[in-house]
């Protein structure tokens, strides 16, 4: 394989989000960080604070596992920061999935610890996996190592065009440490990342990675940081 063929095999589509930069509408369909804008009456414990609103119905790319979900709202227990080494942080999150936008109403539930901003989606088609993750098949790793040796290239310099360490739906988790995998049963579907504008920092520019089992409707949440 050559570099162009490796890119074709590795690259995935994803929807990335730009924080702010445009006037908020607060209309149905607008995603947010630091605020749950829309939803239904949910029994949310006071220990959980609103983290994000992600409308999937109008995004340029959504992974297959989320295709039947129209809206995801996320609340977080900030005590999660005392448990970041746990294998699964899902118990520190309230993740509400709506398969229909009917009968939603404006909640406008804002975090007391973050500055809320609307999120502007953008399609990318060149999201690449981190080298030390489990997202590169072994046979492709062998091909990359062969080309690096023969042609004196580097994975990050010559094959990767970009890795997107930001709020993202689809693509690859942008691991900063050695990556993890939960197998085909729990594929990666989105991430929430440190965000300077929203005054949201996960230790040191870290991210929360969300993996989803569509059949069981179960989540695994993992975190890493520099």
N, C-alpha and C positions, 0 to 999 in steps of 0.2 A: 504494500500500500504506500501511496505517497501522501504528502501533507494535505492536499485537497480531499483525498478520499477519507483520511482520518477525520477531517473537519465534518464531512458529510455524515459520518457514522456517529460522531460524538455530539455535535451541536443539537440543542433542543430549543423549542419555542418557549417563551415565558411572557407573562405580563409583569412588567416592573412598574413601580409607582414613584412619581415625583411628588414630594411633599410641598404643599402650598404653591405659590407662584401664580395663582389665579383666584378670582373672586369666588368665594363659596356660594353655592345656590341653596344648600340644605334641602334639595329636592330628592325625591325617591330615585335611587340609582347612583347617588354620589357616595363614594367611599371616603372613610375618615381614619385618621390616627388620633388617639387621645379622646375619642368620643364614640359612643354608640348612639347613632342618630335615629335609626328606625328599628322597629321590632314589634313584639307583642308583649302583653303583660307576662313577665317572667319572674319567678321567685328567686331573686338574686340576693344571696347573703351579703351583709354589709362589709364582709372582709374582702369582697371582690370589687375591683374598680374597673370602669370601662376602659378598654384598650383600643379596640378597632372595630370599624364597620367595613365589611368587604362585600360589595355587590358583585356577583359573578355573572349576572344575566347579560351585561353589556360589555364585558371585557373582550379584548381581541383574542385572547387565548385562555382556555381553562382546561386543566387536565381531565382526562376521561373520568376519573374517580369522583369528580365534583360536578359533572355535567347535569345531574338532576337537582342540584342545589342552586337556588337563586340568590341567597343572601346568607352570609356568616357574620355573626356578631360575637365578639370576644371580650370577656371580662377576666381580669387577672388578680390573683392574690399576691401582693408585693412581698409577702413572706417567702415567695419562691427564691428570693436572693439568698436565703439561708440554706437552700437545698439544691443548688445548681449542679451538684455532682450526682444527683439521683439519676437512675437510668430512665425514668419516665416522670416528667413533670406535669402530666395531664391533670392531676388532682388539684393543681394550683390555677387551673383555667376553667372558666365556664364558656363553652363553645356552643352557641346556638345556631342550628342550621335550619333554614326555611326553604322549602321546596316550592313555595308559591309566594308571590308578593301581595296577594289579596289579603285584605283586612289588616295590613300593617298600619301602624300609626307612628307619628313622630314622638320619639322618646327624649331625645336631646339630653342624654345622660353623659355628663362631661367629667373627665378625670380631674381630681384635685392635685395630682402630681405632675401632670403633663400639660403642654400647651397644644390644644387641638388644631389640626389642619386638615383640609380636604386633600385627597390623594388623586392625582391625575394619572390614569393608566397609559402605558405605552407598550406596544408589541416589540419584542426582540426575538431574533431567530438564531442567535449565535451564543446562547448560554452554554458554558462549558463546565465540566466537573473539576473540582479540586484534585490535584494529582494524588494526594495521599488519602483519598476517599475510597470507598468501595464501589463507586459509580462507574468506573472504567472496567469493562470486561477484561479478564486476564489475557485473552488473546490479543486485545488491542494494546494493553500495556506492553506486551512483548514486541509488537510492531513499533510502538513509539520508541522503546529502548533501542531497537535495531536501527531505526532511522537516526536517532540521536547519535549513536555510535558511528554510523557510516557517514553521515552528512554534517556532523558537528552542530546539530541544532539543539534547542532547548524547548521543552514542552510549553512553558509559559511565554516564551519569546516568539516562537515560530508557529505554534498550533493554536493556542488559546488567543482569541481576539478580545474576550472580556469575560469576567466573572462578576456577577451583580450582587454585591453585599448590601442589599436594600430590601424594603418590603417587596414581596414578589409572590406571584401565583404561578405554579408550574416550574419548568426548568429543573435546575439542580440546587440542592442546598449549598450555600457558599461557605463551607466550613473554613474556619481559621485554624483549627487543630486537626489532628487525624480524624477522619470522618467515621460515621457509624452507618450501619444498614440494618433495617428490620425485616429484610426479605421482601418478596413479592407481595406478601399479605398486607404489608403496611408501607405503601409507597409514599415518598415525599410529595406533598401537594402545595404547601406555601410556607413562607417565613415572614416573621416580623422582626425587624432589625433596629439596632440603635439609630436614633434619629436626632441630630443636633437641633433642628428647628423645633421639633416637638418636645425638646428637653427630656428625651428618653434615652438613657444609656444603660446597656446591659453589661455592667462591670467595666469592660474596656472594649467598646465597639463590637460587642457580641450580637448574636441573633438567637431567636427562638425558632426552631424548625418543627413543623407540624407534619406528621405522618398519619395516614387515614386508611382504616380498613372499611371499605364500602359495605361489605356484606354484614359485618358485625356492628357497623356504625360506631367504631371505637377509635380513639385518638392516642397517639404517642407524641409527646412533646419533649424535645431535646434542646440543650443549650450548649454553645461554646463561645469562647471569646479569646482575645489576645492575652 
